[in-house]
């Protein structure tokens, strides 16, 4: 006999879990580093010297390099996945993207999502569409980014999550219920 127990962890929200007006403050702020900015700028071939040329940026109104805005978008969306789209089958759109304030190396960003609307799919019984407003703030509570995003999210009855097979795990991998009996 063993004292081992297989416990269910966080498996994300399903379509039924979303209610208009709910706000999810996503866990874990993230400090943006110079490496993040330079790497992302180079990988995406963004040739605006504002992101990678210190001498150039020093002569601008900001006096220093700005973090690439598309990095800020990617980071904010990534931060929201745990609460909004962990069980999405597709992202249908990103709308009304606004950069409200600049982001600099060393800023720590925090994100939250508010559910604006939801509707069942007309062509797919197993999903529904959820539209959220994603808002991102820096450590000084300055709103730096907002956008609307609409993922297509699984309904719980079609996902059938379990402790033995959480989302993303193939059947039979790792500890199984019979290992705990």
Order of alpha helices (4+ residues) and beta strands (2+ residues): beta-beta-alpha-alpha-alpha-beta-beta-beta-beta-alpha
